[in-house]
Every structure is written in C-alpha cells, then in structure tokens.
Amino acid sequence: MIRWPDDMRIVLDNAGGATLIIPGEYQHCYYYSEQAGEDALAYTETESTCDWDGNELCRCESPDFDDRVDCGTCGGEEQLDPSDDDIRNGGYRVCHDATDLARAASSGWDNARKMCKAMGIIYAQ
C-alpha cells in the first residue's frame, strides 16, 4: 500500500469527477479520474505541488478574479468541503486514505476504480 500523506484528501462526486485537496496548499477538480490518481500518486512520492498548474485553492486563480484585490485575502476559504447531508445523500464521498479509496472502488464508485488503477491500489471487486 502506498504511503498516503496525512493532509491529502480526495473527494469523489457521483458525476465521475474527483477533487484532490491538500489543505492550505492545493485543490483541483478533475474530470478525468486517472489524472487525479496520477497527481495524487505524485504527491505521495514528493509531497510537493510547487510546479503544479490549476490550483483552485485560491480565488486569484479564477479568470473572474479582480487582480486589484490582494491575493492574501482569500486564504483558501473556498475549499471544497461537502456537508454531512451532501455525503449522506450520496453526492460525495471523502477519502482520507488509500483504504477509503479502495472501499469506494469496491462499492462501485467508478472514479475511485480509475484512481486506484492509476495509483496501483488493489481493491476487492
């Protein structure tokens, strides 16, 4: 099993997407779960996102951001954090470690299966 950093989370959505979250450092929503898995695996190996594109943690990365506002104002408040109701209603599944991701894959989440394949995580089928 891979060494999963304590601060890395993956939020799966029931539309097949995945969001990789490294609190205070990086957040990105992926439409291709394989790419999310590749990036998550890269983070497990390096624990660095310094050369990654597409960081959505900060509002200043948005094309609608007003560049006259100091970037320091956003502070990462806009992280994806599904409510307990969202999770219970089946819209999201939060994975805190490789075991969570494998369980999601085993229970039918196709995006989790694709991520497990990209990351080399074995799950029960």
C-alpha positions as CSV (number, residue, x, y, z in Angstrom):
1,M,0.0,0.0,0.0
2,I,1.2,3.5,-0.8
3,R,2.2,6.0,1.9
4,W,-0.7,8.4,2.0
5,P,0.2,11.9,3.4
6,D,-1.9,12.8,6.4
7,D,-3.0,16.1,4.8
8,M,-4.2,14.7,1.4
9,R,-7.9,14.1,0.8
10,I,-9.8,13.1,-2.3
11,V,-13.5,14.0,-2.7
12,L,-15.3,11.8,-5.2
13,D,-18.5,13.1,-6.7
14,N,-21.3,10.9,-8.2
15,A,-20.9,12.5,-11.6
16,G,-17.5,10.8,-12.0
17,G,-15.2,13.6,-11.1
18,A,-12.7,13.9,-8.3
19,T,-11.2,16.7,-6.3
20,L,-7.7,16.4,-4.9
21,I,-7.3,18.5,-1.7
22,I,-4.1,19.3,0.1
23,P,-5.3,21.8,2.7
24,G,-3.6,25.1,2.6
25,E,-1.5,24.1,-0.5
26,Y,-3.5,22.8,-3.4
27,Q,-7.0,22.0,-4.6
28,H,-8.1,20.9,-8.1
29,C,-11.2,19.3,-9.6
30,Y,-10.6,16.7,-12.2
31,Y,-13.0,15.4,-14.8
32,Y,-10.6,12.5,-15.6
33,S,-10.1,10.4,-12.5
34,E,-7.0,8.8,-14.0
35,Q,-5.2,12.2,-14.0
36,A,-6.4,12.8,-10.4
37,G,-4.9,9.4,-9.4
38,E,-1.6,10.2,-11.2
39,D,-1.3,13.6,-9.4
40,A,-2.2,12.1,-6.0
41,L,0.4,9.4,-6.5
42,A,3.0,12.1,-7.5
43,Y,2.1,13.9,-4.2
44,T,2.5,10.8,-2.2
45,E,6.0,10.4,-3.6
46,T,7.2,14.1,-3.4
47,E,4.8,15.9,-1.0
48,S,5.3,18.9,-3.3
49,T,2.9,20.8,-5.6
50,C,5.3,23.7,-6.3
51,D,5.3,23.2,-10.1
52,W,1.6,22.1,-10.5
53,D,-0.8,24.1,-12.6
54,G,-4.6,24.5,-11.9
55,N,-4.6,25.3,-8.2
56,E,-8.2,26.2,-7.4
57,L,-7.5,26.8,-3.7
58,C,-7.2,30.5,-4.2
59,R,-9.7,32.7,-5.8
60,C,-6.9,34.6,-7.6
61,E,-6.6,31.5,-9.9
62,S,-10.1,32.2,-11.2
63,P,-10.4,34.1,-14.6
64,D,-13.0,36.3,-12.9
65,F,-10.7,37.4,-10.1
66,D,-10.2,41.1,-9.8
67,D,-6.4,41.5,-9.7
68,R,-6.7,44.8,-7.8
69,V,-7.5,42.7,-4.7
70,D,-4.6,41.4,-2.7
71,C,-4.3,37.6,-3.1
72,G,-3.7,37.3,0.6
73,T,-7.4,37.9,1.2
74,C,-8.6,34.6,0.0
75,G,-6.7,32.4,2.5
76,G,-8.1,29.2,1.0
77,E,-11.6,29.7,2.4
78,E,-13.1,28.3,-0.7
79,Q,-12.0,24.7,-0.3
80,L,-14.5,22.0,-1.3
81,D,-15.9,20.8,1.9
82,P,-19.2,18.8,1.4
83,S,-21.7,18.9,4.2
84,D,-22.7,15.8,6.1
85,D,-26.0,15.9,4.2
86,D,-24.3,16.0,0.9
87,I,-22.2,13.0,1.8
88,R,-25.2,11.1,3.3
89,N,-27.3,11.8,0.2
90,G,-24.7,10.1,-1.9
91,G,-23.5,13.1,-3.8
92,Y,-19.9,12.9,-2.5
93,R,-17.5,10.5,-0.9
94,V,-14.5,11.8,1.0
95,C,-11.4,9.6,1.1
96,H,-8.8,10.3,3.8
97,D,-6.5,7.4,2.9
98,A,-5.9,4.6,0.5
99,T,-8.2,2.2,2.4
100,D,-11.1,4.7,1.9
101,L,-10.4,5.0,-1.8
102,A,-10.2,1.2,-2.1
103,R,-13.5,0.8,-0.3
104,A,-15.1,3.3,-2.6
105,A,-13.8,1.4,-5.6
106,S,-15.1,-1.9,-4.2
107,S,-18.6,-0.3,-3.6
108,G,-19.0,0.7,-7.2
109,W,-17.6,4.3,-7.5
110,D,-16.1,4.2,-11.0
111,N,-14.0,7.3,-10.4
112,A,-12.4,5.6,-7.4
113,R,-11.7,2.5,-9.5
114,K,-9.9,4.6,-12.1
115,M,-7.9,6.4,-9.4
116,C,-6.9,3.1,-7.8
117,K,-5.7,1.8,-11.1
118,A,-3.6,4.9,-11.7
119,M,-2.2,4.7,-8.2
120,G,-1.6,1.0,-8.0
121,I,-4.1,0.4,-5.2
122,I,-5.6,-3.0,-5.1
123,Y,-9.3,-3.3,-4.2
124,A,-11.9,-6.1,-3.9
125,Q,-14.1,-6.4,-6.9
